[in-house]
Amino acid sequence: MNLLLTEPPRARSGMKVVRARDELRALLASERAAGRTIGLVPTMGFLHDGHLSLLRAARADCDVVVMSLFVNPTQFGPGEDLERYPRDEERDAELAAEQGVDLIYAPAVEEVYPTGFSTEVGVRGLSEVLCGDPERRGPDHFRGVTTVVAKLLNTVGPDVAYFGQKDAQQVAVIRRMVRDLDFPVRIEALPTVREPDGLAMSSRNSYLDAEERRRATALSRALCRAEQTARVSSLADGLKAARDELAAAGIEPEYLEARDPESLEEVRQLDERPVLIAVAARVGGARLIDNFVLQPTKTPASG
């Protein structure tokens, strides 16, 4: 189903914004007791069509839809854009209501991380490559992500939680955390939603001026070049073609790598496995990420 073409459901006038964890749990306890399924869409707000596609999927699948709205400070490193990260709660609430969200959980930082908070949840290995490489954002970024997602899963207790495939490493890390810690939740990853010119939708796109916005489209073009070249030549040639596409736009990537989509181990040649081709780059004041999963064109021989 193409979620972008799905008509949004009628806005729910009874949508409620909740600030306190205990109030949210009390509201959801009665829904759970009635046998209703609960879907969670974690967000940091400033919603775009990528977020809305997740909300529509949750609305189609679940009886009760919860959207969290929380700019998580622990996943921002020193010198990153925590203070200027775009925020517009009123607009976000209007968009969420249009998609049929039942509850918005919008806690204060003190509600999530009270005085004396000293626990972290980490996933070794997967959190230390790509964006988590110590020379880039570092593994602390993903410890911030997994800690807050673990708290959200414990607070909401959803049957299903929805994430965007644009953040492919985040999806892999969260899947591993859920598996290792036995969270009773299904993780659904939905396809990246793109602008008409191919740029992956992101709240950080708002940082780009017109010229930077034009240059940023090279990320998606680079991924297309990587796929096309890898299929007719080799994975190494595909990555080189992608780097050439970025260089033509004056973009030096932080990384452009081929990885296993689940283990995030480096992949050097195509075989029967899917391959995640992931890129990160700074364009103007925005750090942008994108990826593509190159599916195998042949299946293993039987027997």
Sine and cosine of phi, psi and omega as CSV:
sin_phi,cos_phi,sin_psi,cos_psi,sin_omega,cos_omega
0.00,0.00,0.73,-0.69,0.05,-1.00
-1.00,0.06,0.97,-0.23,-0.10,-0.99
-0.91,0.42,-0.46,0.89,-0.03,-1.00
-0.92,0.38,-0.40,0.92,-0.04,-1.00
-0.99,-0.12,-0.01,1.00,-0.01,-1.00
-0.97,0.23,0.74,-0.67,0.06,-1.00
-0.92,0.39,0.74,-0.67,0.01,-1.00
-0.92,0.39,0.58,-0.82,0.03,-1.00
-0.94,0.35,0.28,-0.96,0.04,-1.00
-0.88,0.47,0.65,-0.76,0.02,-1.00
-0.85,0.52,0.63,-0.78,0.00,-1.00
-1.00,-0.09,0.93,-0.37,-0.06,-1.00
-0.91,0.42,-0.34,0.94,-0.04,-1.00
-1.00,0.00,0.17,0.99,0.01,-1.00
-0.85,0.52,0.67,-0.74,-0.08,-1.00
-0.84,-0.54,0.68,-0.74,0.10,-0.99
-0.99,-0.15,0.82,-0.57,-0.08,-1.00
-0.88,-0.47,0.72,-0.69,-0.01,-1.00
-0.97,-0.24,-0.41,0.91,-0.15,-0.99
-0.95,-0.31,0.68,-0.73,-0.01,-1.00
-0.85,0.52,-0.72,0.69,-0.07,-1.00
-0.91,0.41,-0.59,0.81,0.04,-1.00
-0.91,0.41,-0.68,0.74,0.02,-1.00
-0.88,0.47,-0.71,0.71,0.00,-1.00
-0.88,0.48,-0.64,0.77,0.00,-1.00
-0.91,0.42,-0.67,0.74,0.02,-1.00
-0.90,0.44,-0.65,0.76,-0.05,-1.00
-0.98,0.21,-0.40,0.92,0.01,-1.00
-0.87,0.49,-0.66,0.75,0.00,-1.00
-0.93,0.36,-0.59,0.81,0.05,-1.00
-0.91,0.42,-0.68,0.73,-0.01,-1.00
-0.92,0.40,-0.64,0.77,0.01,-1.00
-0.90,0.44,-0.48,0.88,0.03,-1.00
-0.99,0.14,0.02,1.00,0.05,-1.00
0.99,0.12,0.28,0.96,-0.03,-1.00
-1.00,0.09,0.60,-0.80,0.03,-1.00
-0.99,0.11,0.55,-0.83,-0.09,-1.00
-0.86,-0.50,0.77,-0.64,0.08,-1.00
-0.92,-0.40,0.64,-0.77,0.00,-1.00
-0.87,-0.49,0.74,-0.67,0.13,-0.99
-0.87,-0.50,0.98,-0.19,0.03,-1.00
-0.97,0.25,0.74,-0.67,0.05,-1.00
-0.63,-0.78,0.32,-0.95,0.19,-0.98
-0.96,-0.27,0.30,0.96,0.08,-1.00
0.99,0.15,-0.23,-0.97,-0.12,-0.99
0.78,0.63,0.85,0.52,-0.20,-0.98
-0.89,0.45,0.59,-0.81,0.13,-0.99
-0.75,-0.67,-0.07,-1.00,-0.10,-1.00
-0.89,0.46,-0.43,0.90,0.09,-1.00
-0.88,0.47,-0.73,0.68,0.07,-1.00
-0.88,0.48,-0.68,0.73,-0.07,-1.00
-0.90,0.44,-0.54,0.84,0.06,-1.00
-0.90,0.43,-0.57,0.82,0.06,-1.00
-0.93,0.37,-0.67,0.75,0.02,-1.00
-0.90,0.44,-0.64,0.77,0.01,-1.00
-0.91,0.42,-0.64,0.77,0.03,-1.00
-0.89,0.45,-0.69,0.73,0.02,-1.00
-0.89,0.46,-0.65,0.76,0.01,-1.00
-0.90,0.44,-0.61,0.79,0.00,-1.00
-0.95,0.33,-0.52,0.85,-0.12,-0.99
-1.00,-0.06,-0.50,0.87,-0.25,-0.97
-0.85,-0.53,0.38,-0.92,0.04,-1.00
-0.98,0.21,-0.57,0.82,-0.04,-1.00
-0.79,-0.61,0.77,-0.64,-0.01,-1.00
-0.91,-0.41,0.83,-0.56,0.07,-1.00
-0.92,-0.39,0.77,-0.64,0.13,-0.99
-0.91,-0.42,0.83,-0.56,0.10,-0.99
-1.00,0.04,0.56,-0.83,-0.03,-1.00
-0.72,-0.70,0.99,-0.11,-0.14,-0.99
-0.40,-0.91,0.89,-0.46,0.10,-0.99
-0.99,0.14,0.97,-0.25,-0.18,-0.98
-0.99,0.15,0.94,-0.33,-0.10,-0.99
-0.92,0.38,-0.42,0.91,-0.11,-0.99
-0.97,0.24,-0.16,0.99,0.05,-1.00
-0.99,-0.16,0.07,1.00,0.09,-1.00
-0.98,-0.18,0.74,-0.67,0.04,-1.00
-1.00,0.02,0.12,-0.99,0.06,-1.00
-0.85,0.53,0.72,-0.70,0.03,-1.00
0.99,0.16,-0.01,1.00,0.05,-1.00
-0.99,0.12,-0.13,-0.99,-0.26,-0.96
-0.99,-0.13,0.57,0.82,-0.02,-1.00
-0.84,0.54,-0.74,0.68,-0.10,-1.00
-0.94,0.35,-0.55,0.83,-0.04,-1.00
-0.98,-0.18,0.08,1.00,0.03,-1.00
-0.84,0.55,0.75,-0.66,-0.13,-0.99
-0.90,0.43,0.67,-0.75,-0.02,-1.00
-0.67,-0.74,0.67,-0.74,0.08,-1.00
-0.33,-0.95,0.98,0.18,-0.12,-0.99
-0.90,0.44,-0.61,0.79,-0.02,-1.00
-0.89,0.47,-0.73,0.69,0.04,-1.00
-0.89,0.45,-0.67,0.74,0.00,-1.00
-0.86,0.50,-0.66,0.75,0.00,-1.00
-0.90,0.43,-0.65,0.76,0.03,-1.00
-0.89,0.46,-0.71,0.71,0.01,-1.00
-0.91,0.41,-0.65,0.76,0.01,-1.00
-0.90,0.44,-0.67,0.75,0.02,-1.00
-0.88,0.47,-0.63,0.78,0.01,-1.00
-0.90,0.45,-0.45,0.89,0.00,-1.00
-1.00,-0.04,0.07,1.00,0.07,-1.00
1.00,0.09,0.38,0.93,0.05,-1.00
-0.92,0.39,0.65,-0.76,0.01,-1.00
-1.00,-0.03,-0.66,0.75,-0.07,-1.00
-0.68,-0.73,0.74,-0.68,0.19,-0.98
-0.96,-0.28,0.82,-0.58,0.08,-1.00
-0.98,-0.19,0.95,-0.31,-0.08,-1.00
-0.82,-0.58,0.96,0.27,-0.06,-1.00
-0.98,0.20,0.38,-0.93,0.18,-0.98
-0.97,0.24,0.33,-0.94,0.02,-1.00
-0.84,0.55,-0.63,0.78,-0.04,-1.00
-0.92,0.40,-0.42,0.91,0.04,-1.00
-0.96,0.29,-0.59,0.81,-0.03,-1.00
-0.99,0.10,-0.65,0.76,-0.03,-1.00
-0.83,-0.56,0.98,0.22,-0.02,-1.00
-0.93,0.36,0.23,-0.97,0.02,-1.00
-0.80,0.60,0.76,-0.65,0.00,-1.00
1.00,-0.03,-0.04,1.00,0.01,-1.00
-0.87,0.49,0.78,-0.63,-0.11,-0.99
-0.56,-0.83,0.37,0.93,-0.06,-1.00
-0.94,-0.33,0.65,-0.76,0.09,-1.00
-0.80,-0.60,0.53,-0.85,0.12,-0.99
-0.92,-0.40,0.82,-0.57,-0.04,-1.00
-0.74,-0.67,0.46,-0.89,0.06,-1.00
-0.86,-0.50,0.95,-0.31,-0.05,-1.00
-0.93,0.37,0.48,-0.88,0.08,-1.00
1.00,0.07,-0.93,0.37,-0.04,-1.00
-0.91,0.41,-0.43,0.90,-0.05,-1.00
-1.00,0.03,0.02,1.00,-0.15,-0.99
-0.89,-0.45,0.20,0.98,0.05,-1.00
-0.85,-0.53,0.07,-1.00,0.02,-1.00
0.76,0.65,-0.86,-0.51,-0.01,-1.00
-0.90,0.44,-0.41,0.91,-0.04,-1.00
-1.00,0.03,0.03,1.00,0.06,-1.00
-0.85,0.53,0.71,-0.70,-0.03,-1.00
-0.83,0.56,-0.40,0.92,0.02,-1.00
-0.99,0.10,-0.06,1.00,0.02,-1.00
-0.90,-0.43,-0.89,-0.47,0.01,-1.00
-0.98,0.20,-0.49,0.87,0.03,-1.00
1.00,0.03,0.33,-0.95,-0.05,-1.00
-0.91,0.41,-0.33,0.94,0.04,-1.00
-0.87,0.50,-0.53,0.85,0.03,-1.00
-0.84,0.55,-0.76,0.65,-0.05,-1.00
-0.97,0.26,-0.46,0.89,0.13,-0.99
-0.89,0.45,-0.60,0.80,0.09,-1.00
-0.90,0.43,-0.66,0.75,0.01,-1.00
-0.91,0.43,-0.79,0.62,-0.08,-1.00
-0.93,0.38,-0.54,0.84,0.03,-1.00
-0.91,0.41,-0.73,0.68,-0.03,-1.00
-0.94,0.34,-0.59,0.80,0.03,-1.00
-0.92,0.39,-0.63,0.78,0.07,-1.00
-0.86,0.50,-0.67,0.74,0.02,-1.00
-0.91,0.42,-0.65,0.76,0.03,-1.00
-0.90,0.43,-0.67,0.74,0.02,-1.00
-0.89,0.45,-0.63,0.78,0.04,-1.00
-0.93,0.36,-0.59,0.81,-0.04,-1.00
-0.96,0.27,-0.72,0.70,-0.09,-1.00
-1.00,0.08,-0.62,0.78,-0.08,-1.00
0.88,0.47,0.75,0.66,-0.07,-1.00
-0.96,0.27,0.39,-0.92,0.18,-0.98
-0.98,0.18,-0.57,0.82,-0.02,-1.00
-0.67,-0.74,0.64,-0.77,0.13,-0.99
-0.83,-0.56,0.64,-0.77,-0.17,-0.99
-0.91,-0.41,0.73,-0.68,0.02,-1.00
-0.69,-0.72,0.34,-0.94,0.02,-1.00
-1.00,-0.06,0.64,-0.77,0.00,-1.00
-0.93,0.37,-0.27,0.96,0.06,-1.00
-0.83,0.56,-0.60,0.80,0.06,-1.00
-1.00,-0.05,0.91,0.42,-0.14,-0.99
-0.88,0.47,-0.65,0.76,0.02,-1.00
-0.91,0.41,-0.66,0.75,0.05,-1.00
-0.85,0.52,-0.68,0.74,0.02,-1.00
-0.87,0.49,-0.72,0.70,0.00,-1.00
-0.88,0.47,-0.67,0.74,-0.01,-1.00
-0.91,0.42,-0.69,0.72,-0.03,-1.00
-0.93,0.37,-0.65,0.76,0.06,-1.00
-0.84,0.53,-0.69,0.72,-0.01,-1.00
-0.91,0.40,-0.66,0.75,0.04,-1.00
-0.87,0.50,-0.72,0.69,-0.02,-1.00
-0.89,0.46,-0.66,0.75,0.02,-1.00
-0.92,0.39,-0.73,0.68,-0.09,-1.00
-0.93,0.36,-0.56,0.83,-0.07,-1.00
-0.99,-0.17,0.13,0.99,0.11,-0.99
0.87,0.50,0.63,0.78,0.12,-0.99
-0.94,0.35,0.77,-0.64,-0.02,-1.00
-0.99,0.12,0.92,0.40,-0.06,-1.00
-0.59,-0.81,0.56,-0.83,0.10,-0.99
-0.99,-0.13,0.75,-0.67,0.03,-1.00
-0.99,-0.14,0.85,-0.52,0.05,-1.00
-0.95,-0.32,0.81,-0.59,0.06,-1.00
-0.94,-0.34,0.85,-0.53,-0.04,-1.00
-0.98,-0.21,0.45,-0.89,-0.08,-1.00
-0.86,0.51,0.47,-0.88,0.08,-1.00
-0.87,0.49,0.71,-0.71,0.06,-1.00
-0.99,-0.17,0.72,-0.69,-0.14,-0.99
-0.85,-0.53,0.42,-0.91,0.18,-0.98
-0.94,0.35,0.28,-0.96,0.01,-1.00
-0.82,0.57,-0.48,0.88,0.00,-1.00
-1.00,0.01,0.11,0.99,0.09,-1.00
0.98,-0.18,-0.28,0.96,-0.02,-1.00
-0.89,0.45,0.78,-0.62,0.04,-1.00
-0.91,0.42,0.73,-0.69,-0.02,-1.00
-0.93,0.38,0.68,-0.73,-0.02,-1.00
-0.40,-0.92,0.58,-0.81,0.08,-1.00
-0.87,0.48,-0.50,0.87,-0.02,-1.00
-0.97,0.26,-0.16,0.99,0.09,-1.00
-0.88,0.48,-0.37,0.93,0.00,-1.00
-0.92,0.40,-0.27,0.96,0.03,-1.00
-0.97,0.24,-0.31,0.95,-0.17,-0.99
-0.99,0.13,0.69,-0.72,0.19,-0.98
-1.00,0.10,-0.01,-1.00,-0.13,-0.99
-0.87,0.50,-0.69,0.72,-0.02,-1.00
-0.93,0.36,-0.67,0.74,0.04,-1.00
-0.90,0.44,-0.63,0.78,0.02,-1.00
-0.87,0.49,-0.65,0.76,0.03,-1.00
-0.90,0.43,-0.71,0.71,-0.01,-1.00
-0.91,0.42,-0.55,0.83,-0.08,-1.00
-0.89,0.45,-0.39,0.92,0.02,-1.00
-0.90,0.43,-0.23,0.97,0.03,-1.00
-0.90,0.44,-0.41,0.91,0.00,-1.00
-0.90,0.44,-0.75,0.67,-0.01,-1.00
-0.94,0.35,-0.58,0.81,0.05,-1.00
-0.90,0.44,-0.62,0.79,0.02,-1.00
-0.89,0.47,-0.65,0.76,0.03,-1.00
-0.90,0.43,-0.64,0.77,0.05,-1.00
-0.89,0.46,-0.69,0.72,0.03,-1.00
-0.88,0.47,-0.65,0.76,0.00,-1.00
-0.88,0.48,-0.71,0.70,-0.01,-1.00
-0.90,0.44,-0.77,0.64,-0.08,-1.00
-0.87,0.49,-0.69,0.72,-0.04,-1.00
-0.95,0.31,-0.64,0.76,-0.02,-1.00
-0.88,0.47,-0.59,0.81,-0.04,-1.00
-0.94,0.35,-0.51,0.86,-0.04,-1.00
-0.98,-0.20,-0.21,0.98,-0.05,-1.00
-0.76,-0.65,-1.00,-0.07,0.00,-1.00
-0.45,-0.89,0.27,-0.96,0.03,-1.00
-0.89,0.45,-0.64,0.77,0.02,-1.00
-0.88,0.48,-0.67,0.74,0.03,-1.00
-0.92,0.40,-0.56,0.83,0.04,-1.00
-0.90,0.45,-0.68,0.73,0.03,-1.00
-0.92,0.40,-0.60,0.80,0.04,-1.00
-0.91,0.42,-0.67,0.74,0.03,-1.00
-0.88,0.47,-0.61,0.79,0.03,-1.00
-0.91,0.41,-0.68,0.73,0.03,-1.00
-0.89,0.47,-0.62,0.79,0.03,-1.00
-0.90,0.45,-0.63,0.78,0.02,-1.00
-0.90,0.43,-0.66,0.75,0.03,-1.00
-0.92,0.38,-0.67,0.74,-0.01,-1.00
-0.88,0.48,-0.58,0.81,0.00,-1.00
-0.90,0.43,-0.41,0.91,0.05,-1.00
-0.99,-0.11,0.11,0.99,0.00,-1.00
0.95,0.30,0.52,0.86,-0.04,-1.00
-0.91,-0.42,0.82,-0.58,0.10,-0.99
-0.98,-0.22,0.92,-0.39,-0.07,-1.00
-0.94,0.33,0.56,-0.83,0.20,-0.98
-0.92,0.40,-0.65,0.76,0.14,-0.99
-0.42,-0.91,0.45,-0.90,0.16,-0.99
-0.55,-0.84,0.98,-0.22,-0.21,-0.98
-0.66,-0.75,0.39,-0.92,0.08,-1.00
-0.95,-0.30,0.81,-0.58,-0.10,-1.00
-0.67,-0.74,0.38,-0.93,0.17,-0.99
-0.94,0.35,0.75,-0.67,-0.10,-1.00
-0.89,0.45,-0.41,0.91,-0.04,-1.00
-0.98,-0.19,-0.78,0.63,-0.06,-1.00
-1.00,0.10,-0.32,0.95,-0.08,-1.00
0.88,0.47,0.33,0.94,0.11,-0.99
-0.95,0.30,0.53,-0.85,-0.02,-1.00
-0.91,0.41,0.65,-0.76,0.04,-1.00
-0.91,-0.42,0.73,-0.68,-0.07,-1.00
-0.94,-0.34,-0.30,0.95,0.04,-1.00
-0.49,-0.87,0.40,-0.91,-0.01,-1.00
-0.98,0.21,0.66,-0.76,0.14,-0.99
-0.60,-0.80,-0.64,-0.77,-0.04,-1.00
-1.00,0.05,0.07,1.00,-0.03,-1.00
-0.99,-0.13,0.51,-0.86,0.20,-0.98
-0.90,0.44,0.46,-0.89,0.02,-1.00
-0.78,-0.63,0.80,-0.60,0.09,-1.00
-1.00,0.06,0.87,-0.49,0.13,-0.99
-0.97,-0.25,0.91,-0.41,-0.13,-0.99
-0.86,-0.50,0.59,-0.81,-0.01,-1.00
-0.67,-0.74,0.57,-0.82,0.15,-0.99
-0.67,-0.74,0.63,-0.78,0.00,-1.00
-0.37,-0.93,0.45,-0.89,0.11,-0.99
-0.99,-0.12,0.79,-0.61,0.08,-1.00
-0.83,-0.55,0.93,-0.37,-0.12,-0.99
0.86,0.51,-0.77,-0.63,-0.01,-1.00
-1.00,-0.04,0.19,0.98,-0.07,-1.00
-0.92,-0.40,0.72,-0.70,0.17,-0.98
-0.99,-0.11,0.89,-0.45,-0.11,-0.99
-0.92,-0.40,0.56,-0.83,0.09,-1.00
-0.79,-0.61,0.42,-0.91,0.06,-1.00
-0.36,-0.93,0.25,-0.97,0.01,-1.00
-0.29,-0.96,0.25,-0.97,0.06,-1.00
-0.55,-0.84,0.66,-0.75,0.07,-1.00
-0.98,-0.19,0.93,-0.37,0.00,-1.00
-0.99,0.13,0.92,-0.40,-0.04,-1.00
-1.00,0.09,0.56,-0.83,0.02,-1.00
-0.91,0.42,0.52,-0.85,0.00,-1.00
-0.99,-0.10,-0.14,0.99,0.03,-1.00
-0.69,-0.73,0.38,-0.93,0.00,-1.00
-0.96,-0.28,0.44,-0.90,0.00,-1.00
-0.88,0.47,0.53,-0.85,0.05,-1.00
-0.92,0.40,0.65,-0.76,0.01,-1.00
-0.95,0.31,0.43,-0.90,0.06,-1.00
0.98,0.21,0.00,0.00,0.00,0.00
